[in-house]
Amino acid sequence: MTTNSSRLPVEFLVAVAAGADAGSAAARMAAEQARALADDRQYARLLEALLTRPFRDEAPDWLLEAAVTSGLRKAESEPEYLVGTAIELVALALAHPECGDALRDSALQRCTASQLGSLGTAGRSPVLYKAVASELRRRVPQRPFITPALLKEPTPAQLVLRTEHLHDDVFDTAVSLLPDAPDYSDHDNENSDAWWERTKQAFAAWETMWSGVLKRHPDRHSQLVVRTEGTDAHRVIMDQLLGSLPWMVEPSLLKRIAFEDLDRFARARLVARVCRVLQEGSSPEEARKHFAAELATLGEEGREHIEHYLEDSGRRARWGMGAAVSWASHAAEGRWRLVLNPAEAKPSYGDPYTWLTPADELTELGRHFADVAVQALQTWQPNGSLGISQAADLRWVHAMLLHLPDVTPAVKKTVQSMIRDARRGQTRPRSYDYTAQEDHRQFTELIAAISRIVTDPLPQTSATRRAALGDPAQVTPRALSAVAANVLDEYLDRHAGDDELVEKALLSFAHSGYGYDRSFPDVLARHTNPRQAVHTLTHGLRSRLGGNPANREAWARHVLALPDCPDETVLAMPAWTALKAKGSHYDTIHPTVVALVVGILGDDDHVWQRLADSPISSSGPNAWLRLGDILTAAAEGTAWPKPPTAR
């Protein structure tokens, strides 16, 4: 426990120091009292007050040493969110004109890496941030290779970069000392599988490390892109900005990165074309001659890459024919996924992130990706009897279809071939582990989504393809019930005059829980004979709709809400449903139904008792007995009708 040997309250001494002039008696008294004090809660405030005003230009060594010691001790003991005030005291002492190099160096050596970062932020004096950079270089004399372990036990450079708003010199020094690319050399007694697993995990750790730096320093994205050009880190940074946090990237930089990435597709497409020529029987020499002009435009690395396939025109060429498709698949699955689907950029909980890049510019980037994907599609060939079988094989195709301004007949034809190939792959045996089953689920959903886009015979706008509904002859009322009003309206517009489709759209309103933003009368008005359509659908509701009581009630609610709803249509409703239909208030029965029942049954007690004894019910086949048939049987004393047939 600390004690206070001063005879004056520390709070009073702080106030005196804060108002004292240099060399004044008050300043000397406050300093002497401070020298006699043991550390307590107000001690750091007193030291700060002394160094800020009376001892701003000249200060004894003991005062500077006391400020450093007190600040570092306080920084170690305080919660992290309070450490800033303690570090400011240390910074005040180390940047003081009379602080010697020996004290400054020894103090920085006593700091943790996180404290070094706090002392190296923008706005510090040159002598301090230069000393911080020097201390950081001392602690990291040589950059290590990245390993997964360095994510758990980071180097000082990694820890310093967790501090925001670093001074340029400190930031540059820390970046230059970050762990280097994975060690790709062979270790003793390491087989190829072990080498691959080790380097794969190390590369993943490198991506994670750079992602953390980019998230913490969004204002330095462009700086990092420029300073790493020509290094292994450059591609990792570009891919992280495009694929992991594109919503944080300034629009012009995101556009630049995206276009540079798309430019790399040309080499993959050339590989596919070269390998196709080789597979069709051309010799490597003939292929070189055929593609001489395009090969001449490549750099040395690009030509070496193509030669890799030309030197082995067998197995490599068979694999290389899929290079363009593989490029598009990996891009849509990874680094382009969020740009193509901005709503997926969101935290584990909460709303999606707000993008710096406007929506129209993201749409433009999506169209450029789709143009490249069409070129990849042109190189696609069926996979023999196996068929394509993974979600990644289709995700790029779905993204292409969503972002193309127009889906041409040629694109449709090839995609339909892919669907047939995928259906073959869909039947292949699969593992029962969760990952395989989840991929199969996504694969099946993608087949359905792509099929709906390309089986609709009329052009669709790119804005509505995400909720594409497919061929009107195949679409179901349930599928129509789940779409928004604008999607349904656009679909019905494209198929104007299709009364059967309008009837499906009307039945979609019976699926309760959907379609609250849509208008039943507006859809009904599209039919060539609205009055007859409602009656026919209501009369044949069991065969056309089926389903649960809530569906029947929803249908009755929409029909009864129509102005001048015909009596014959009300009488065609399921009896139990009609007798339960609500009026304008929740606790009232619809007056139209009440008036019809009273009018038909009259004032005969025997007839009303017949109605009470009728076989109508809320569920089962008798739930479909029509109101008119039941009322007629009750009034005339005839046998009860049988339920209408199911579909």
Secondary structure, DSSP 8 states (H G I E B T S, - for coil): ------SS-HHHHHHHHHH--TT-HHHHHHHHHHHH----TTHHHHHHHHHHTTTSS---HHHHHHHHHHHHHHHHHS-GGGHHHHHHHHHHHHTSTT--HHHHHHHHHHS-HHHHHHHTBTTS-HHHHHHHHHHHHHH-SS--B--THHHHS--HHHHHTTSSSB-HHHHHHHHHTS-BS---S--TT--HHHHHHHHHHHHHHHHHHHHHHHHH-GGGHHHHHHHTTTSHHHHHHHHHHHHT-GGGS-HHHHHHHHHHHHHTHHHHHHHHHHHHHHHTT--HHHHHHHTHHHHHTS-HHHHHHHHHHHS-TTHHHHHHTTHHHHHHHHHHHTTTHHHH-GGG---SSSS----SS-HHHHHHHHHHHHHHHHHHHTT----TTT---STHHHHHHHHHHHH-SS--HHHHHHHHHHHHHHHHHHTS----SHHHHHHHHHHHHHHHHHHHHHHSSS---TTTGGG----TTT--HHHHHTS-HHHHHHHHHHTTT-HHHHHHHHHHTTSTTS-TTS-HHHHHTTSSSHHHHHHHHHHTHHHHT---HHHHHHHHHHHHTSTT--HHHHHTSBHHHHHH-B-SSTTSB-HHHHHHHHHHHTT-HHHHHHHHTS---SSSGGGG-BHHHHHHHHHHT----------
